[in-house]
Amino acid sequence: MKTENWSNKDFVLKRIKKDGYYLYYASKELRNNKEVVLAAVKQNPWALQFASKELQQDKDVLLESVKKPGFCLTSKNFCY
């Protein structure tokens, strides 16, 4: 895959809807895009760690990330 693809929102959305961990490869701009991050954490809550610091603290993103059983948040961001 070409590096520039990871800056393409449509390309990234297709990948993260199958596996949220692909957020890791997304460009910095897309890791700060709420739509992209929400799609990633909806598919896999652990993708939250790859979101921008700002979106890691966003109410909507956090609420989406705790919807799946087995995932929780602590003051350190994650609970294993």
Buried (B, 14 or more C-beta within 10 A) or exposed (E): EEEEBBBBBEBBBEBBEEEBBBBBBBBEEBBBBBEBBBBBBBBBBBBBBBBBEEBBEBEEBBEBBBEEEEBEBEEEEBEE
